[in-house]
Amino acid sequence: MFKRKFLVGWWRRALRRRVLFSALNREERGILYMTMKLFDEIRNAKVGTIIVKILAKLQEALKGPFVRRMERYGVEKAWTMSKTAVSWGYGAAGEWAREVGFARYLTVLDFNAPSGWGV
């Protein structure tokens, strides 16, 4: 399931980005640390599911502010624009909702919009 080297990589990445102690509580850090130290490979499904939940929290904490904004604002805006364009008769616009580049573009536009402009 998981190897020690994989878990150590996540641990080090979280330490470097300074999110290990803010994202995980004491118990979760302990579980991750002990698993890294005691096992070369995790084979137990229950331990694996616990580690997956911990790594999901770390992954969310390691995301930057732009990625978070793109996931919330950009994807929603791309879906709305795609739906509107399809309702106006432009069928090829259905693909816009699934394009990460378009969501990224809309997020950059939102970041660079002067305050007080737009809706």
TORKOL-4160 file (C-alpha; in steps of 0.2 Angstrom, whole numbers, padded with zeros to 4 digits, m for minus):
119
<pt num="1" X="0000" Y="0000" Z="0000"/>
<pt num="2" X="0012" Y="0014" Z="0006"/>
<pt num="3" X="0031" Y="0013" Z="0008"/>
<pt num="4" X="0041" Y="0022" Z="0021"/>
<pt num="5" X="0050" Y="0033" Z="0008"/>
<pt num="6" X="0033" Y="0039" Z="0001"/>
<pt num="7" X="0027" Y="0044" Z="0019"/>
<pt num="8" X="0044" Y="0052" Z="0023"/>
<pt num="9" X="0043" Y="0063" Z="0007"/>
<pt num="10" X="0026" Y="0069" Z="0013"/>
<pt num="11" X="0032" Y="0073" Z="0030"/>
<pt num="12" X="0047" Y="0082" Z="0024"/>
<pt num="13" X="0037" Y="0092" Z="0011"/>
<pt num="14" X="0025" Y="0097" Z="0025"/>
<pt num="15" X="0039" Y="0102" Z="0036"/>
<pt num="16" X="0047" Y="0113" Z="0023"/>
<pt num="17" X="0031" Y="0122" Z="0019"/>
<pt num="18" X="0028" Y="0124" Z="0038"/>
<pt num="19" X="0011" Y="0116" Z="0038"/>
<pt num="20" X="0014" Y="0100" Z="0047"/>
<pt num="21" X="0010" Y="0107" Z="0064"/>
<pt num="22" X="m0004" Y="0118" Z="0059"/>
<pt num="23" X="m0013" Y="0105" Z="0048"/>
<pt num="24" X="m0012" Y="0090" Z="0058"/>
<pt num="25" X="m0016" Y="0088" Z="0077"/>
<pt num="26" X="m0004" Y="0079" Z="0089"/>
<pt num="27" X="m0013" Y="0062" Z="0086"/>
<pt num="28" X="m0012" Y="0062" Z="0067"/>
<pt num="29" X="0007" Y="0068" Z="0068"/>
<pt num="30" X="0010" Y="0053" Z="0080"/>
<pt num="31" X="0002" Y="0041" Z="0069"/>
<pt num="32" X="0011" Y="0046" Z="0054"/>
<pt num="33" X="0028" Y="0047" Z="0063"/>
<pt num="34" X="0026" Y="0030" Z="0071"/>
<pt num="35" X="0020" Y="0022" Z="0054"/>
<pt num="36" X="0036" Y="0029" Z="0046"/>
<pt num="37" X="0047" Y="0023" Z="0059"/>
<pt num="38" X="0040" Y="0006" Z="0062"/>
<pt num="39" X="0035" Y="m0001" Z="0045"/>
<pt num="40" X="0044" Y="m0002" Z="0029"/>
<pt num="41" X="0027" Y="m0005" Z="0020"/>
<pt num="42" X="0009" Y="m0003" Z="0026"/>
<pt num="43" X="m0001" Y="m0018" Z="0022"/>
<pt num="44" X="m0016" Y="m0017" Z="0034"/>
<pt num="45" X="m0031" Y="m0009" Z="0026"/>
<pt num="46" X="m0037" Y="0000" Z="0042"/>
<pt num="47" X="m0020" Y="0008" Z="0045"/>
<pt num="48" X="m0020" Y="0012" Z="0026"/>
<pt num="49" X="m0037" Y="0021" Z="0027"/>
<pt num="50" X="m0031" Y="0031" Z="0042"/>
<pt num="51" X="m0015" Y="0036" Z="0033"/>
<pt num="52" X="m0025" Y="0041" Z="0017"/>
<pt num="53" X="m0036" Y="0053" Z="0028"/>
<pt num="54" X="m0020" Y="0061" Z="0036"/>
<pt num="55" X="m0012" Y="0063" Z="0019"/>
<pt num="56" X="m0028" Y="0071" Z="0012"/>
<pt num="57" X="m0027" Y="0084" Z="0026"/>
<pt num="58" X="m0009" Y="0087" Z="0022"/>
<pt num="59" X="m0012" Y="0089" Z="0003"/>
<pt num="60" X="m0026" Y="0102" Z="0006"/>
<pt num="61" X="m0014" Y="0111" Z="0018"/>
<pt num="62" X="0000" Y="0111" Z="0005"/>
<pt num="63" X="m0011" Y="0120" Z="m0009"/>
<pt num="64" X="m0007" Y="0138" Z="m0012"/>
<pt num="65" X="m0019" Y="0152" Z="m0011"/>
<pt num="66" X="m0021" Y="0153" Z="m0030"/>
<pt num="67" X="m0025" Y="0135" Z="m0032"/>
<pt num="68" X="m0038" Y="0136" Z="m0018"/>
<pt num="69" X="m0046" Y="0151" Z="m0027"/>
<pt num="70" X="m0046" Y="0142" Z="m0043"/>
<pt num="71" X="m0055" Y="0127" Z="m0036"/>
<pt num="72" X="m0068" Y="0138" Z="m0028"/>
<pt num="73" X="m0070" Y="0153" Z="m0040"/>
<pt num="74" X="m0063" Y="0148" Z="m0057"/>
<pt num="75" X="m0071" Y="0131" Z="m0059"/>
<pt num="76" X="m0088" Y="0138" Z="m0054"/>
<pt num="77" X="m0086" Y="0153" Z="m0065"/>
<pt num="78" X="m0081" Y="0142" Z="m0080"/>
<pt num="79" X="m0096" Y="0130" Z="m0077"/>
<pt num="80" X="m0107" Y="0145" Z="m0077"/>
<pt num="81" X="m0100" Y="0153" Z="m0092"/>
<pt num="82" X="m0100" Y="0136" Z="m0101"/>
<pt num="83" X="m0119" Y="0133" Z="m0097"/>
<pt num="84" X="m0123" Y="0151" Z="m0103"/>
<pt num="85" X="m0114" Y="0149" Z="m0119"/>
<pt num="86" X="m0122" Y="0132" Z="m0123"/>
<pt num="87" X="m0140" Y="0140" Z="m0119"/>
<pt num="88" X="m0136" Y="0153" Z="m0132"/>
<pt num="89" X="m0133" Y="0140" Z="m0145"/>
<pt num="90" X="m0114" Y="0138" Z="m0145"/>
<pt num="91" X="m0113" Y="0119" Z="m0142"/>
<pt num="92" X="m0094" Y="0118" Z="m0142"/>
<pt num="93" X="m0094" Y="0128" Z="m0126"/>
<pt num="94" X="m0099" Y="0113" Z="m0116"/>
<pt num="95" X="m0080" Y="0108" Z="m0115"/>
<pt num="96" X="m0076" Y="0124" Z="m0106"/>
<pt num="97" X="m0082" Y="0118" Z="m0089"/>
<pt num="98" X="m0069" Y="0104" Z="m0090"/>
<pt num="99" X="m0054" Y="0114" Z="m0095"/>
<pt num="100" X="m0042" Y="0118" Z="m0081"/>
<pt num="101" X="m0034" Y="0131" Z="m0092"/>
<pt num="102" X="m0050" Y="0141" Z="m0094"/>
<pt num="103" X="m0053" Y="0140" Z="m0075"/>
<pt num="104" X="m0035" Y="0146" Z="m0072"/>
<pt num="105" X="m0038" Y="0160" Z="m0084"/>
<pt num="106" X="m0054" Y="0166" Z="m0076"/>
<pt num="107" X="m0045" Y="0165" Z="m0059"/>
<pt num="108" X="m0031" Y="0176" Z="m0065"/>
<pt num="109" X="m0043" Y="0189" Z="m0072"/>
<pt num="110" X="m0052" Y="0189" Z="m0055"/>
<pt num="111" X="m0035" Y="0191" Z="m0046"/>
<pt num="112" X="m0030" Y="0206" Z="m0057"/>
<pt num="113" X="m0047" Y="0215" Z="m0057"/>
<pt num="114" X="m0046" Y="0232" Z="m0049"/>
<pt num="115" X="m0056" Y="0233" Z="m0033"/>
<pt num="116" X="m0072" Y="0241" Z="m0036"/>
<pt num="117" X="m0074" Y="0235" Z="m0054"/>
<pt num="118" X="m0086" Y="0222" Z="m0059"/>
<pt num="119" X="m0099" Y="0213" Z="m0049"/>
